[in-house]
Amino acid sequence: MRTVTYFFIFLNLSLAVFEEPAVYPLPFLVTSLVEVLCLLVFFGRLVHFAKVTHRNVFWKDTKNICIMVAILLSLTDLAIYGVLKIYNVNSIRWSRIVRPIFLINFAESRQIRRAFRNIRNTLPEITYVFLLFTFSLLMFSLMALKLFGERNLQTAEGLPYFRNYLEIVFDLYVLVTTANSPDVMMPAFDFSSWYALFFIAFVIVNTYIFMSLFLAVVYNNYKKHLKVKFGEVNCD
C-alpha cells in the first residue's frame, strides 16, 4: 500500500512536466485522465483509512482534512480549466501548488512531515536576519537610484538604467545570486570605473555576509529543533 501510494504521488507531481506550459507537452485529455486516476487512488486510500479508524479520530486529524480539501480543489480546478479550454480561453492550473500536500499528509510520510515541521518552526527565528537583509537591499537600491538615476544612463538594449526604484530592487536582488553579474554593473562601469566600488560593496555585504549568516541561522535552528524532536521521540 505504501509503495502504491508513493507511486501515484510521484505520478501526480510529475504531471507538471507534461502540462502546459510543459517540457514534454501531452494532450490535455491524457494529463487530466492521469490526474483523475491519481485523485481516485488518493480518495480510495483515504476511505480505506477511514474504515480502520474511529470516526472521531479520523475527523479530528488535520492531515485527512487537508487531503480531502486538496482533492476537491484539484477536481474543481481541473473542471474549470477543461471548460475554459473548450471555449479557447487561456487559464492557469492554480491547483498545482496543492499537489505537495499529498506527499506531506499521508500517514506513510511521517519523516517528511517531521522535516516539514522543523522547517516551519525554524522560519520565525530567521525572520530578523531576513528583515536585516531586506533593509540592506532597500538601502542599497535607494543609493543606486541616487547615484545612477540622474545620469541618464542606458543599458546595452537602450533601456533606462536604474531609474525605477522597484526595478532596481529586483536587479540588485538578482545580483545577490550573481546571476546578472557583471551585466548589471556595466552601464555604470562604462560611465566611471569608480562606480564598480558600489557593486563590490553590495556583493560583499549581501552575498558573502548576509547569505552566510542566513545559512548559519537556518542550519543551527533546524538542527536545534531536530534534536528536540528526536528527544521527544526517544522519550516516547
N, C-alpha and C positions, 0 to 999 in steps of 0.2 A: 504493500500500500504506500509506503514512504517513497519507494522508487518511482511508482506511477505518478504520485503527486508531484515530485520534483521534476519529472519529465514534462508534465503538462505546464508546470510553472515556467520551465525553461522555454518551452514551445511558445507560450503566451508572450514572454518577454522578447523572444526572437522575432515576433511579428513586426516589430519596429523597423527591421532591416528590409522588409518586403512591402510595407505600406507606404503610400505616398506621403511626403517625399521619401523615396526609397533608394537604397544602394542597388538592390536587385528587385525591381518592381514586379509584382504579381497582380493579376486581376483582382478587383475588389471582392468579387464573389468567392474567390479562393481564400483570401485572408479572413473574410468575415465568417465563412464556414468553419475555418480552423479556430477562430476566436470563440465562436458559439460552442464548439466542441469542448474547448478548454473550460469555458464557464460552466458547462453542464457537468464536467468532471468535478470542478470545484464545488458546485452545488450538491452533487451526489456525495462528495466527501463530507460536506457539512451536515447533510441529512444523516449519513451514517454515524457521525459523531454525536448528533442529537439523539439517536436511538439508544446509544450506550451511555448516555449521560443524563443525570437527573435534570428535569426541566428547569428548576430554579437555578441550578449551577450553569446550565447552558446559556440562559438568557442574561445572566449576570457577568458572563465572560465577555469583555470588550473585544477580544480577538474575533469571536464569532460575529459580533455586530459589525465590525469593520469589514469582514469578508462579505457579509450579505450586502452591505452598502456598496462595496466595490463592484459586486456582481450587478446590482441594479443600475449603478452609474454607467458601467461598461455597456450593458444592454441598451440603455436609453441613448447613450451617445452613438452606438452602432446603428440604431434605428433612425435617429435624426440624420446622421451622416449619409445613410443609404437613401433616404427620401430626398435629401438635397442633391445628391449625386444624380438621381433620376431626372431632376429638373435642371441639371447642369449648373448648380450653384456651388461655388467654391466654399469649402469649410475646412475645419481643422479637427482632428481626433483628439479632443482635450482629455479623454479618459485614459490616455496612455500613462499619465502621471500617477494613476492609481494602481497600475499593474504591480509595482513592487510590494503593494500591501499583501498580495497573496504569498509572496516569498517570506514576509516577516511574520504573518499572523497565523499560519497553520501550526498545529501542535508540534509537528516534526521539526520546526525551525527554532527550537529553543535556544541554540547557541547564537543564531543570527539575532534573535530578539535581545539576548543579553548584550551583545556588542552594540546593538542599536540603542539600548537604554544607557549604556556607558557614554556613547556619543552625545545623547540627549542631555545627560547630567553634566557633561563637560562644557556644553555650549554657554550656560550662564557665566561660568568662570573665565571664559576667554572674551567676554563682552568688552571689558575695559581695554584690553590690548587692541581689539578691533576698533573701538572708538578712537583710541590714540592714533591708530593708523589712518582712519578716515579723516581725522582732524589734520594730520600731516599732509595727506593727499590734497585736501581742500586748500590748505595754506600754500602749498607749492603751486597749485593751479592758479590761485589768486596772484602769486608772484609772477607766474608766467604770463598772465593776462596783462599785468602792468609792464613787464619787460618787453614783450613782443607785440602786444595788441595795437600799439600806436605807431608801429614802424612799417605798416603796410606790406608785410612780408607775404610771400605766396609759396605754396607747396610746388612740387615738381609737376603736378597736374594743373597748376594755375589757380588753385582754390585759396581762399583767405587762410592765413596761418595764425592760429592761436588768437582768434578774435571773439570766439563764443565760449563763455565760461564752462558750460556743460560739456562741450566738445573737448575742451582742454582737460577737464576732469577725466573723461573717458580715455583720451590719448595717454595721459600720464598713468592711469590705472593699468592700461595695457603695457606701458613701459616697465611697470613693476615686474612683469613676467619676461621682459626683454624681447617680446615678440615683435615689436616695431622698432627695435634698436638696430642701427643708428638712424633709420629713416626719419623718425620723428624730430630729431635734432638738427638735421642737415640744413633746412632753410635758415635757422638761427646761426648755425656754424658758418654758413657761407656769408652771412652778413657781418659777423665778427667771431673770430675763433675763441674769444674770451667767454662767449655765451655757453661754451661747452662745459664750463665750471658749474653752471646751474644744473645741467643734466647729470653730471658726475656726482654732485652733492645729493641730488634726488635719488639716484640709484643706490648710493651708499646708505642713505638713511632708510629708505623704504624697502629696497630689495634685500640688502645684506643684513641690516639691523632689525627692522620690523618683522620681516618674514622669518628670520631665525628665531626671534623672540616669540613670534606667534607659534611656530612649530614646537618650540620648547614647552610653552604653556599647554598646548594641546596634548603633547606626549605625557607630560608629568601628571596632568589632571586625569587623563584617560587611564594611566597606569594606577593612579590612586584609587579611582572608582573600581577598577578591575580587581584590585587587591581586596577592597571592601566586599565586593560581590562574591568573590571566591571564599572569603572568610565566612560570609553568611551561609554559603552552600555547605562548607565543611562543618559548620556548627549544626546545620540541619541533619 
